[in-house]
């Protein structure tokens, strides 16, 4: 039987549920459904669905959904009994009756009802996914109020609704349905402020003919600024169904290495950038040399032996060189000496003869060839002189068929120079377009300055987690998915911006949180031994979920014993007879507290009476713990500060004066033995401590975990300013203690309570809303280096 689903979008509603349902059926059934998007369908006045099965038409979202569920009985979308079918029908009608409205009061009541229903349930009906889950998810996906609340981090609907929504949203068929809509839907006129601005003015762009390029110099590792450049080049190439080349600008043998070339290839693979072709400027050295001679012969180039300092001063002041008007023959003779690397030739450079009086200093006879006797990493000792980037780039762009050269606006002054070379050499025109440079606070993107940090030993290498290189931020736990989404949301604006890191790391958290396994760690310094009264006579283990909200992450073994270990900072807060909660075990009552001395605040031992019948909802303190057995792992938790302590360095700032004195912090800890099963690059969450990425092989005796920021202010603040900030906070606290409200009736004084502070009192923090970011399966992001060799 042939089944076709025709979807029409008019108005604001999109039938996400039906589209996702079709992808779900196609993934599990031999019968394939065809989905077609139509601008108009006769009789449609809103989101409209027509299902054609043989000669029958079925219209309306609910009727189409029920038809698909009943004709695919083997998928049990209606459950397996009449009771479940009744419940599924209830929720399908609920989606239309309660969720398809703009009345927030009705929506709020509906959200609360779903949240309450999901309190102790994984799915809306029964113990597996049903039609109810898909249709309700689709209705929420289409709800502007619900999505706006998620985007702003508000707890709309409650934690159970959010947990369920994000789980369904992370499933393959939901992602496929969402991507199908994104790819096929007509862009809405009401584009949100957060949508990227891709209006860069791609003149003369024809579908199928656009060619862009990304020309990195193999003199260092790619950083986040390069990531923006290559992603925008790929975006426009794909947008116009064209091609994107990666061309290594290997024209400076003094700085370039094969090591950097290979790292750039691998980093591009990490970013899922797969160019249509890999080329090298060095492949065109012979042609570039001939074009240089052509310039000389046309009287548009001359060989200058003026020393560097004098030349720099003359260019600044618009003073012509003494060699500017040398005859063509003399220039060719001099250029030959440069080619042979003679003593005189080594003192010379070739300059383009453009306009020494031009206000744009880039046109004041720029250097286009200079000598260098260092061997080239690809060409060996064949050449003793090399073209500059400014000369080679436009020529090779034209030769290779590049139609649009996209680059950051720091090159804007050199755009007229780019055009001049093409006209002077009678080459095909290439359109040059620029976009704003991406800058971050407390961050250096200059290769020269980053190289200085490497050379001085301030960092471990180009992949140091404090570096803004692709490898550096990946090593710190940044996922490709988050990085790509963040950069594309920046768009192609021409404004230079200096951004905080918080939004990028917050976006990363939304990607990793639903799939990061939960583990337990305890800081070793002044660790406290605890005797559990009423605990097990012998230690035993129990299988528990690694992620309570996502069973697909798997299970782990948790050990229980009458002797456990907890952190000093937790123990210090206990009072005798206080009831606390041991996470993943139950409640216990503090019976005895032992300190290291009469006047000491250091707790050495505790005795807790197990009280499993206690209500964990009534306890203020939920405590991490580890059984004091041999089933523990020695670990080191690593955190970092920014390398510099000034938000933005000015041009005349000396970087050495702004180096953060201490930027690496190591903390010894113990963790549950399950961490030994991890692989290098796996991202986890140590409960109550945050997200971490394993930095070494699990076979090593001590595992190193690097802290992955979550975007919150506390994880983004410069630790170099911590003392100053702490003192300021203490002043504010003292001031707040002095401020009181007097009850005019009784005369009793009440302290003012800061509502923002009370939010942080909860030991169990309400999870952040994940938002509408696609949630990949664990294997897609938990591995740090998944780099297929596409360059061989």
N, C-alpha and C positions, 0 to 999 in steps of 0.2 A: 504494500500500500504506500502510495506517495503522499507525504505530509509536508506541507509548506506553511511557514509562519510569516505573515506579512505584518510588519510593524510600522505604524505611522506616528511621528511625533508632531503634535500640534499642541500649543500651550506649554505647560511646564512639566507635565508628568511623563516619565519614561518607565515602561514596563520592565524594570530590572528583573523582577521575579520570574517572568515568563522567559526572558532571554537567558537567565542563568539556568532555569529549569531545562531549557533546550540543550544547553551545553552539558548539563548533568546527564541527561538521557543519552546524548551522543557519545559520552565517555564510557557508558556502561552497556549500551544496547546495540544490537546489530542494525536496528532500524535507525537511520540517520534523518534528522530533521534539518530542513533548509530554512534559514532565516533571511529575510529580505527587508531592507529599510526603504521606506517610501516617504517622499516629501508630503504627499497628500494621498488620502484614500477617501473615496466618495462616502459622504455621511459622517466622516470623522470630525469631532469637535474638540478632542483632547487626545491624550495617549490612547491609541486604538490598536487592537490586535485582531487580525482575521486569520483563522487557521483553516487551511484548505486540505481536506482529506478526501481523496478521490473527487467526487462531485459535490461534496457537502461543504458548506461554509459555517464555521462556528466563530461567533464574535464575542468580545468582552473578555477581560483578563481572567475572571473567575471561571467562566465556562471553559475557556481554553485550558486553564490549569487542571481542572477536573478531568477533562477529556484525556489529556496527556497522561495523567496519573492512572486512570482506569485502563488505558490501552497499553500501559507498560506495567502490568501487574507483578511481573517478576522483580521489579525494583522496590516493591512494598512501600510506595510513596504514601499509601493510605494506611500503613500499618498492617496488622495481620488479623484483625477482628472487627466486628461491627462497632464496638465501643470506640476504638481508636479512629475509625472512619468518621464517626460523629464528631469527635474532638477536632480532627483535621478540618472538617467542613466548618466548624465553629471559628477556627482561626483564619481560614480563608475568607470568610465573610467579615471577620473582625478587621482584616486588612483594608477592606473597602469601606466599611461602615465607620471605623474609628480613626484610621490613619490617613485617609485621603481627605484632609481638611486643613485649612489654615488657621482654624480656631485653636489657639495654644492651650486654652483650658481643657478642651476636649482631648487634645494630644497629650497633655500632661497626665490626665487621668488614665489614658490608654497606656502610656509608658509605664506608669505605676502598676497597672494591672499585669502587664507582661513581666515586669521585674518581680512582682510578688509571686507570680506563677513559676518563675524560674529559680526561686530561692534554693530549692533542693533538687533541681533538675538540670540535666545537661542539654536536653532537647525539649521542645514544646510538647511533643506527644511521644510517649513510649521511651525506648532506650536507644533509638537510632534516628538519623536524619529522616524527616518526612516532608511531604508537600507543605505542611504548615510552616516549617522553618524557612523554606525557600521563599514562600510568598510573603511572610511577615518581614523577612530580611529585605526583600525587594521593596516593600512599602516604606520601610525605614530608610533604605538607601535613597529613595526618591523624596523623602521628607526634608525640606529645606531647614525646618526648625531643628530637627534631630541632628542633621549634619553640621549645622552652624554651631550647635552646642558642643558637639564632639570636637570641632575644629578649635574652639576657644577654650577647651579643657573643662567645660562645665560638666557636672555629674548628672546630666539629664537622665531621668528614668531609673537611676540606681545602678549599683555595681553589677548585679546579676544580669540585667539587660545588656549593659556594656560588654561584660565578659562574653555573653552568648553571641552578641552581634559581631564582635571582633573575631570570634572563633569561626563563625559561618563565613564572614568576610574574607578569612584567610584561606578558605578551601579553594581548590583549583577551579571548579566550575564557576564559583562566584567571581574569581579573578578573571576568568575567560570571558564571562558575561560583561563585566565592567569594561574590560579592554575592548570588547566588540562595540559597546556603546561609544566609548571614547573615539574609536577609529571611524565609526560610521555616522555618528550624530552630527547634525549641523550645528556649528558653534552658536551658543546663545548670545543674544545681544547684551545680556546682563552679565558680562564677564566680571568676576570679582577682582578686588584690588590685588589679591595675591597671585593672580594669573600672570604668567610671564609675558613681557612685551617683546615679541619677536619681529616687530616692524623695523627692520634694519635698512629697508630700501634696496632690495635686491634687484637692481635695474637690469633690463634685458635678460631676465631669467626665463628660460624655456624648460618646460617639463621634459626630462630625459636628457638634457644637454648641460645641466649645471655641473661644474667640477670645482670642488674646493680642495684645500690642502692644509696640512698641519706640518710646519717645518721646524721641529725641535733641533737645537744644537746639542750634540752628544758630549756636553761638557759638565753635566751634572744630572741629578735625578729629577723627574717630573714633580712639580708641586701643584697645589690646588689651583693656582692661577692658570697653569698649563691645562689642567683638567677642564676648566671653563672653555678655553680656546678650542680644544679638540672636540669637545662635545657640541659646541655651537657649529663648528665646521661639519661635523657628522649630521647634526640636526638638519641643516639647510640642504645638504646633499640628499638626504633621505626624503625631505619634504618635497623636493623637485624630482625625485626618482633619478638622481644623478650619481656621481661618484665622488669619493673622498680619498685623496692620497696622503700618505705620510712620507715626507721627504726629509732625510737627515741633512741638516745644513752643516756639513763637515768641512768648513773652510778655514779652520784655525787649529793646526796640528799641535800647537803649544798647550791647549786646554783640553783637547778631545781625546777620548779613550774608547776602546771597544767595550770596556766594562759599562760605560754609561749608555752606549748604544743598546746593549743587551738588556739593561735594566729598563730603559724606556719601552722597549718592545714588550717586556713582561708587564710593566705597569699599564700599558695600553690594553693588554689582555685582561688584567684585573678590572679595568674600567669597562670591559666588554666592548672595546673599540676595535673593530675589525676592518681595516682600510682595504680599499679595492686594489691598492698597489703600494709597495714600498720602494722608494727611490732614494738616490743620494746626489747631492750637489756635485760631489767629486766625480760622478759619472759624466759630468758635462765640462770638466776642466779644459779639455781641448777646445770645445766650442767657445767657452767663455774667454779663453786666451785669444782666439781669433776675433771675437767681438771687441776685445780691448784694443787690438791692433787696428781694427776698423775705426774706432773712435779717434785714435791717434792720427790715422790717415785722413780723416775728415776734419782735422784741426780741432777736435773736441776733447782731446786728452793730452796731457803733458806730464813728463817725468820730473819730479821735484826733489832736490836734495836738501831742501831747507830743514833745519833741525826741528824736532817735535815742538819744543816750547815756543820757538819763533812762529812756526806755522799756526799753532793754536792762538797766539796773540793776534796774528794777521787776520785769521778768519773771524775772530771776535770783533775786530775793528774794521773789517772790510777792506784790508790792504792787500793788493795783488802780490803774488810771489814774483821774485825776480826772474823765475823760469817760465812764467805763464805764456810768454810769447815766443818761446823757442821754436825754430823751424821744425817741420814734421820729420825731416831726416834725422836731426839731432835727437828728437824724442824717440824715434825707432831705435837708434843706436844705444841710447841710454836704457831703453826697455829691454834690449838684448842683454845688456850687462846685468840687469835685474834678474833676467831669466837664468843667466849662468851663475848668479850668486857671487859676482866679483866683489872686491873690496868696495869699489865705488857703487856698484849696484845695490849692495846691502845698505847703503846710506840713503837710498832713494825710495820713493813711492810713486805710483801713478795716480794722478788726480784727474777728475772730469772737469772740463772747462765750461762752467755753467754761468754763474753771475755772482761776482764777489761783492756787489753792492746791494744784493737782494736783502730785504728785511728778514726773510726766512733764512737763517744761518745754515740750514741743511742744504741750501742751494749754492753756498759759497765754496765752490770747487772741492767737493768731498773726495777723500781718498778712496780709490776703488781697487788698487792692488798694492800689496806690501810683501816684503821678503820674509821668509822664515825657513831656516835650515833644519828645523826639527823634522824627523820622518813623519809622514802621514800614516795613520793607523790602517788605511786601506790602500794607499798608493805608494807607500814606502818613500824612497828618496828621489822619485821621478821629478818632482817639482821643488823649486826653491823660492817660488813666489805664489801667492794665493789671493783669490778675489775676496773682497769684503762682502758681507751679507747684503748690504744695500745695492751693490752692483749685480751680484749673482741672482738674487731673489726674483726681481722682475723678469730677467731673461729666461730663467728656468721655468718660471710660472707660464710664460708665453709659449715656450717650446713644448712643455708637457700638456698644454691644452687647458690649463686652469682658466676658468671663466670669472670666478669671484674669489679674491684674496681677502680673507677676513683676519683681522688682527687687532690688538688692543690699541686704544687711541694714543698711547705714548709714542706711536709711530706717525701720528697725524702730520707733524711738520715735514715728515719725509715722504708723504704721499705725492707731492709735486715732483720730487726727485725721482720716485718710482716711475711716474708717467714720462718724465724727461728721457730716461734711458730707453724706454720702449719706442718713443718717437725718434730719438737720435739714431737708433739702430734699425729703424723700419720694421719693428716687430708687432705682432698682433696685440691689440689692446686687451688689458685685463682690468676688470673693475675692482678697485680697492675699497673695502668698507671696514669701518672700525667700530669697536664696542668698548665699554668701560672696563677698566682693570678691576680685578677682584682683590681687595685688601682686607686684612683682618687685624684686630687690635692685638698688641703685644707680639706681633708676628713679622718676621722678615721673609720676603720673597726673592730678594736679590741673590742670585747664584754666587756672586763674589763674596757676599757677607756670610752666606751659609757655608761656603767653602772655608772661610776663615774660622768658623766655629769647629769645623771638622779638623782643620790643620792644628788648631790650638788645643785640641783634646777636650773641649767643653762638652762634646757629645760623643756617643759611641760610633757614629757614622751617619751616612745619609739617610738611613732608615731609623734614626733615633725617634722615639715616640714624641719628643718635643719639637721635632721638625715638621713644617707644613708640607713636606713631600708626600706623595701618594703612599709610599711605603711607610712613612712615619705615622700618618694618621690611620692607616690600615692596621699597623702594628698596635695602635692604641685602641682598636676595636671599632673603627669606622667601617660600615658596610658599604659595598658598592651601590646597593639599592638606594640608601639614604643620600650618598654623595651625588649620584646622578640626579635624583629628584631635586635636591637642593640647588644644584648648579643650574638646572633647566628652569627652575622657578625664578632665578635671577634675571633670565631673559637676556636680550641683546641690547639693553639700554646703553647709551653712550656716556652716562654719568659714572665717574669714578666713585666708588663707595668704599668706606672702611667699616666692616661689619664686625659685630660681636660673634663669638663662636657658639653662643647658646642655642640659637635656632637650629644650627646644623646638628649639634649633639642631641637636641631634643627630638629632632626628626629621626635620628639614628636610634634613639630609645624606642620610638614607636615601632621600628622595624624589629628590634631584637627582643623586646620585652615579651611578646606573645610566645616566643619559642626558646628563650634562654633557660636552660635547666637551672633549678634552684639547688644550691648546696649550702652547707653550713661551715662557718669558720669562726675561730676564737683567737683573739690576740693573746700572744704568749706572755707579754710583759706583765708581771705580777698576777699571773693566772691563778684562779681560785679553785681549790678542790672542794667538791660538794659531796656529802654523804646523803643519799636518799633513803630516808626511813620508810619502810614499807615497799621498797623497791624490789626488783627481781633478785632471787638468791644467786643466780648465775647469769652472766650476760647473754643476751639473745638478739638476733636481728630480725627485722621485719621489712618486707618489701613495700615501698611507698612511692607515690608519683613524684617525678622530678619537677613537674609543673602542675599544680592543682587545677588550673584552668584550661590546660591543654594536655590531655592524656596521651596524645600522639608523641610527645617528647620522650616518653618512656618511664621506666621505674628505676629506683635505686634501693640499696640496702641501708637501713638506718639501725644502728646498734643502740640497745638499751641496757643500762647497768645501774647498780646501786651506787656507783661512784662515777660522777660526771665532772666536767670542767666548764667553768663559765668565765666571762671577762671581769676584770677588776672594776671597770666603770659601771657595770650592771650591779655587781655585789655591793658597791658603795651606796647604792640608793635604797637597799633593803632595810626594813625595820622588823624587829621581832614580832611574830604572830601575823605578819603581813602575808596575804595570799597573792601569789604570782602565778604566771602561766609559763610552763616549759613548752616551747613551740614544738608542735608535732607529737606531744606526749600527753600533757594535761596539766592540771593545777597542782600546786604544792604550797605548803605553809612554812614560812621561815621559823625555825625553832631556836637555833643557836647561831651566833656570829662570833667568830674568833679573829682577833687582830694580832698583828705582829708585835705589838707593845702597848703599854698603857696609854701613851700619848700619840700613838700612830693611827693614821687613817687607812692604812693598808690592811685589807681583809685577806686572811690566809686560808681560812676554812669556814664552811657553812654546813649546817644540817637542815635539810628540808623534809617535811612530812608529806609524802605523796597524798594527794587529795583529788583523785580522778573524777569524783562525783561533783566537783566544783564547777561553776559556770565561768568559762573563759571570757564571756562577754562582760563580766563584772570586774575583771581585774584590769588594773592600769598598766601593768608591766608584762610584756611578752618577751621572754628571754631566749637567746640562742644558747645552745649547749652542745657538748660532744661527750659521748661516753668515754670514760677513762680506761680504755682498753688498748690493745695493740693495733686496732683498726682505725688508725688516724694517719694523716699525712702531714709531713713538715712542708710548709709553704712560706713564701715571702710575698707580701702585698706591696706593690710598687705604685707610687703616685708621683705626679710631676707638676711643677709650676712652669710658667712661661719662662723662656730663656732671657727675655729682656723685661725690665720693670717699668717701661714707659709705654703708654698705649700706642702712641704713634711717633715714630722717629722723624725728625725734620731732616732736610737735605744736609744741613751743616752739623748735625749731631754726630758725635763719635760713638759708635756702637759699644766700644770698650767701656765707656763710662756708664752704660745702662745695663750691664750684665747682671742678672739675678744671682746673688751670692750663692744660694743653694736652691737647686731646682729639681732634685731627685730625692725621694723619701722612701725608705725601706722599712717595712714592719714585719717582724717574724710572727707567724701565726700557725695554728693547727687547723686542719680541715678534715671533713669526713673522707673516708678512704675511697669513695666513689670517684674522686677527682683523678685517681690514677688511670681511669678509663678514658680520660680526655685526650685529645690530640692537640698538638701545637696549633694555635689559631682559633680554638674553640672559645666561644663567648658564653659565659655563665653569669648567674647572679649569686653572690654570697648574701644570703638574706640578712637584712639590716645593715649591710656594709655597702652594697651597690653592685654594679656590673663590672666584670673583669674578663680579660682575655688571657689565655694561657700562652706564655711567651717562650717556653722551651718544651722539650720532649718529656712526656710523662715517665719515661724510663729513668730520668735523672732523680737523684735522691731527694732534692729539694725543688719543688715546683715554683716557678715565678709567675705571678699573676699581675698584669698591668691594669690599673683602674681605668675604666671607660666612663668618661663624663656622661651625665644624663641631661645636661642642659640647664639644670637648676642653678640659681645664683651662687649657691655654696660651692658647687663643683667648678664654676667658671671664674670665681674671684681669684685675683693674684695673691698668692701666699706671701709674696714679698711685702704686701701691704697689710698682712694679717694682724701684726701687732698694732699698727695704727688704727685699723678698723675695730679691733677688739677694745681698745681704749675708748674709742668713740661710742661703741655699744654700751660699755660700762657706765659712761657718763649719762647716756639716755636712760639706762635702767635706774640709776640713782635718782634722776629727775622724775621718773615715773612713780617711784616710791613716795616722793614728796607730794604728788598730786592726788588729792582725795576728793570724794564727793560726800558732802554732809547731808544726812537725812534730816530734813528740817523738823520732822515730827518727833523723832526719838533722840536726835543729836548724835546718832551713831555714824562713825566714819567708815566708808567703804572705798577700797582702792579701785582706781580705774583699771579695767582689764582690757588689754590690747587684743582684739579679736584675731589679728594675724598671728600673735604668739600662741594663742590657745589651739590653733590648728596643729601646731607642732608637738602638742603634748601627747597626742595619740601614739602609742608604741606600734600599733598596726596602722601603717599609713595607707590611706585610701589610694588605690592605684590610679595613676594618671590615665586620662582618656587617650586611647591609642590613635584616634582620628581615622581618616579614610585612606591612610597609606596602605598600599598593598602589602599583605603579609606573606612572604615567601616561606616555603617549607624549610625545615632546619638545615638540610644538606646544602641549600643554596647559599647560605650566608655564614654558617658556623665555621667553614673551612676558610682559613685566611688566604691561602694561595691555591687557587684553582685556575691554572694557567695553561690551557692547551697550546701546544706549539704550532702556531699557524704561520710561522715565518720560514719554516724549513723548505 
